[in-house]
Amino acid sequence: MARAFSSLSDFAALLRDMSGPDAAATLGARARDAQLTKPPGALGRLEGLAEWYCGWRGEAEPRVSAPQVIVFAGNHGVVAQGVSAFPAEVTAQMVANFRAGGAAVNQLAALVGARMDVEALDLDRPTGDISLGPAMSEDEMLGALQVGWDAVDPTSDLLVVGEMGIGNTTSAAAIALALYGGDAAVWTGRGTGLADAALAHKARIVAQSVAINTASGAGGLEVLRRLGGRELVAMAGAMARARVLRIPLVLDGFICTAAAACLEVEHPGTLDHTIAGHVSEEPGHARLLQALGKTPLLSLGLRLGEGSGGVLAMGVVQAALACHSGMATFAEAGVSGG
């Protein structure tokens, strides 16, 4: 299949040319909400969620009927530096588990009626060790972007992208540090469960990776190329495709949000079609969401990845649309006060 973009410059231009939400649908949703059988604001954030969704779908009374979950998997060369409590082989083993329906995200996707797809990206060929140099060449990054782009079902109407990749919290922390600065230790978490000494070592590797890969004036896409993993890049490709197709997207945890931040830094406003599903236990996640101006829907102490928190939040979006489009208006119900 031919690539939708032939260079990172092409992809960056695509981000700049994306359209916004449908103003008429947004106004229609707001007008409908004012007539529903409830006091104004009584459904709290559900009301804003419904309006956001309506604007992106171009409908004043939609429902979520075809949600999709995509889990991308990739391996990281930086694992050789001892930054994870688990070996790289676990990535492939978990991919098999996803495909067999045995992971947490499988159960949650079934619960919300979502189609689930799994995309493994060259698991036998880890990215370059970011503590020694760039993770990917431009051509490798373009290939991963295309995998994400092609994985989005054009008929879906709500999307979550998740990930699996031993070592990818190191990559995400390095991206956050490169994009927003600060202390490496603030962005670096325990990932799969590192003890204190290993955590300090991981923070040093994060700092070293950013120092080696820092490029003057580098945009978000270049940071993603140098410090990301194939699964992070594929998530970014899927996010961009969802924007083109006007599919609302629920962000998952720290790794997903780091990939998303690269798009937002490259071109502000790229993430307008997204909401934050939850805030995870990874310490850098709340900071990233704050930098992006995203208020999470849920805070449940999750740190699993896979898209699990995003899929849980899918249920909240579904609830918002069920109320918005299914409730009676004051006139329809014969209730005074509308």
Number of C-alpha atoms within 10 A of each C-alpha: 5 6 13 14 16 13 14 17 11 12 17 17 13 16 22 14 11 14 12 15 18 17 13 14 21 22 15 17 26 19 13 18 26 16 18 21 20 16 12 12 12 10 14 10 13 20 20 16 19 27 26 22 32 28 23 25 23 18 17 24 20 18 22 19 14 15 24 25 30 24 26 29 28 30 28 26 19 26 21 13 14 15 27 23 16 16 13 21 13 14 22 19 10 17 24 15 14 20 14 10 14 13 16 15 24 23 14 19 23 13 12 20 16 22 16 19 17 19 19 21 20 14 18 11 11 20 23 20 20 28 25 16 17 22 28 22 13 15 13 14 26 23 20 27 28 22 23 28 21 17 21 24 21 13 12 20 22 24 27 34 33 28 29 27 29 26 28 28 27 29 31 27 32 32 28 32 23 25 21 14 13 11 12 23 19 15 27 28 23 22 23 15 12 17 10 10 8 16 20 18 16 27 23 16 24 31 20 18 27 28 15 14 22 17 13 6 7 14 17 21 26 20 25 31 25 28 33 32 32 33 32 35 29 33 31 28 27 28 32 26 23 25 22 17 18 24 25 27 29 28 30 30 30 31 33 27 25 27 28 27 27 27 24 19 18 18 19 14 15 23 22 16 23 23 24 22 28 29 30 22 19 22 18 27 26 21 17 23 21 12 13 18 11 19 14 20 22 17 12 11 12 15 17 19 24 29 29 29 30 33 32 22 23 29 17 19 24 20 16 24 23 16 17 27 18 13 17 17 19 16 13 11 11 11 11 8 10 13
